[in-house]
Amino acid sequence: MKKARKDYTKQSNHSCKKNQALHKRIYFSLLGLKWAWLSEVSFRSQVVMTFLAFIIIAYLGADPLWWGLFISIIGVTLAAELFNTALEALADLLHPDFHPQIGRVKDTAAAAVLLLSVASVLIFIAFLFSKWKF
C-alpha cells in the first residue's frame, strides 16, 4: 500500500508540494485552464460566450459599473465551471462506476454552474434594457 502512494507522488509531484514559487503555481494553474479547455465543451462554450458578451457590451458602450458587474459574474461562472470540472474528474477517478450519490454530487455542482449562467444572462438582459429603455 505504501508503494502505491509513493508512485502517486512521483506522478503528480507538482500538486503534492505546498508553498511552491509563484511562477510554478501560475504554471500549474495555466495547465488546469488548458486541461479544462481541451476536455470540456461547456467550458469552451462559456469562454466563447464571454468574448461575444464583451464585444457586445463594448460596442454598446457599457459604463464602468456594468463592466465590473459583467466581469464579476462571468469570472464567478467560469470559476464554478472549473470547480465542477475538477469535481467530476475526481469523482470519476475515485468511483468510475455509476453510483447514485456520485451522480447527485455531479448534478448539484452542474446546477450551481447553471444558476450562475442564468444570472449572467439576466444581468445581460438588464444591461440591454438599460441601454434601449424599452
C-alpha positions in Angstrom: 0.0 0.0 0.0 2.8 2.4 0.8 4.3 1.8 -2.6 1.1 3.0 -4.4 1.3 6.3 -2.5 4.9 6.7 -3.4 4.1 6.1 -7.1 1.3 8.6 -7.0 3.5 11.3 -5.6 6.0 10.8 -8.4 3.3 11.1 -11.0 1.8 14.3 -9.7 4.7 15.9 -7.9 3.6 19.4 -8.6 0.3 19.0 -6.7 1.7 17.4 -3.6 4.1 20.1 -2.6 2.8 23.2 -0.9 4.2 26.7 -0.9 5.9 26.5 -4.3 7.3 29.5 -6.1 4.7 31.8 -7.6 5.8 31.1 -11.2 5.3 27.4 -10.6 1.8 27.9 -9.1 0.8 30.1 -12.0 2.2 27.4 -14.4 0.1 24.7 -12.8 -3.0 27.0 -12.8 -2.5 27.5 -16.6 -2.2 23.8 -17.0 -5.6 23.4 -15.3 -7.1 26.0 -17.7 -5.5 24.2 -20.7 -6.9 20.9 -19.5 -10.4 22.4 -19.0 -10.3 24.0 -22.4 -9.2 20.8 -24.1 -11.5 18.4 -22.2 -14.8 20.4 -21.5 -17.1 21.5 -24.3 -19.1 23.5 -21.7 -16.1 25.5 -20.6 -15.1 26.3 -24.2 -18.7 27.4 -24.9 -18.8 29.6 -21.9 -15.5 31.3 -22.8 -16.8 31.9 -26.4 -20.0 33.4 -25.0 -17.9 35.6 -22.6 -16.0 37.1 -25.6 -19.2 37.6 -27.5 -20.8 39.4 -24.5 -17.7 41.5 -24.0 -17.8 42.6 -27.7 -21.5 43.5 -27.4 -21.1 45.5 -24.2 -18.1 47.3 -25.6 -20.0 48.1 -28.8 -22.9 49.4 -26.8 -20.7 51.5 -24.5 -21.2 49.9 -21.1 -20.4 52.1 -18.1 -17.7 51.0 -15.7 -20.2 49.7 -13.2 -21.7 47.4 -15.8 -18.2 46.3 -16.8 -17.5 45.5 -13.2 -20.7 43.5 -12.9 -20.1 41.6 -16.0 -16.5 40.7 -15.2 -17.6 39.6 -11.7 -20.5 37.4 -12.7 -18.6 35.9 -15.7 -15.5 35.3 -13.6 -17.5 33.5 -10.9 -19.4 31.5 -13.5 -16.2 30.3 -15.2 -14.6 29.5 -11.8 -17.6 27.5 -10.9 -17.3 25.6 -14.2 -13.7 24.8 -13.3 -14.7 23.6 -9.9 -17.4 21.4 -11.5 -14.9 20.0 -14.0 -12.4 19.2 -11.2 -15.1 17.6 -9.0 -16.3 15.5 -11.9 -12.8 14.3 -12.8 -12.1 13.5 -9.1 -15.4 11.6 -8.7 -14.8 9.6 -11.9 -11.3 8.7 -10.7 -12.4 7.6 -7.3 -15.6 5.8 -8.4 -15.5 5.1 -12.1 -18.7 3.0 -12.0 -22.1 4.6 -11.7 -23.2 5.4 -8.2 -26.4 7.4 -7.3 -24.6 9.5 -4.7 -21.8 10.5 -7.1 -24.5 11.3 -9.6 -26.1 13.7 -7.1 -22.8 15.4 -6.4 -22.1 15.9 -10.1 -25.7 17.1 -10.7 -25.6 19.6 -7.8 -22.3 21.0 -9.0 -23.7 21.4 -12.5 -26.8 23.1 -11.0 -24.5 25.7 -9.4 -23.0 26.5 -12.8 -26.5 26.6 -14.3 -27.7 29.1 -11.7 -24.7 31.4 -12.3 -25.1 31.1 -16.1 -28.8 32.1 -15.8 -27.8 35.0 -13.5 -25.3 36.1 -16.2 -28.0 36.1 -18.9 -30.4 38.1 -16.6 -27.7 40.7 -16.0 -27.0 40.9 -19.7 -30.8 41.4 -20.3 -30.9 44.1 -17.7 -28.0 45.8 -19.4 -29.8 45.7 -22.7 -33.0 47.1 -21.1 -30.9 49.9 -19.6 -29.4 50.8 -22.9 -32.5 50.6 -25.0 -35.0 51.8 -22.4 -37.9 49.8 -23.7 
